[in-house]
């Protein structure tokens, strides 16, 4: 029996992704999609599902912070890439 069947990590990740998609419905910035892609990248880079859930659980709060300041993550990431 693996940890996913005990803790339902996959279900938790999908639930959080649905919450993140609501940010796109609310403000049309695309931030929810960027956050969802971030979670996919964490898994792609080898983080365990438990660790992805740990970070995913904090993302809605972080996304609210960005939304309240009207920050568009795609634009922010492009700016950071130019600087680096």
N, C-alpha and C positions, 0 to 999 in steps of 0.2 A: 504494500500500500504506500503510495507516494504522498508527499505533503500537499499536493494540489487537491487530491481527493479528500483530505482531512480539512484543509483550511479554505477550500473553494477559491483559490487565487484567481483562476481564470474568470470566474463569475464576478469577483470584486473588480478586476481590471476592466471588464466590459461595462460594468455599472458606472465606474468613474469616467470612462470614455463617453458614455451617454450624457453624463453631467457636463463634460467639457464641450460636447457638441452644442449644448444649450447656449454657451457663450456666443457661438456663431449666429444662432437664431436671434439673440438679444441685440447684438451690436454690430454685426456684419463686418468685423475686423479680420476674421480668419484666425484669431488667436486660439480658438478651440481646436482647430485642425493642426496648428503648429504644436500644441501641447500633446495632442494624440500621437502625432508623428514622433515627438520626443519619447513618449512611452514605448513606441515600437522600436525606436533606436536603442533604448536601454536593453530591451530583450535581445535585439540583434547583436549587441556587443557582449552578450554573455551573462548579463545579470540574472540572478535567479528570479523566479516569479514572485517570491516573497519580498525581495528587495525592490522590484518594480512596483509592487503594491504599496510598499512603504513610501516611495516617492510619489506615486500616483495619488495617494490619500491627501497629500499636501498641495497638489496642483490646483484644485478648485479655489483654495484660499489665495494662492499666488495669482491666479487668473483674475480674481476679484480685484486685487490690488492694481493690476495692469489696467483692467477695465475702468476702474474709478479714476484713473489718470489719463484715460483715452490713449494709451500707448499701444501701437500696433507692432506685434512681435516680429513680423516679417521685415518691416522697415528697420527695426532695432538691430536685428541680426545682420542685415545688409550693411548697416553702418559700422557695426563691430568688425565685420569681415574686411571692410575697407581699411580700418585702422590697424588691424593686426597684420 
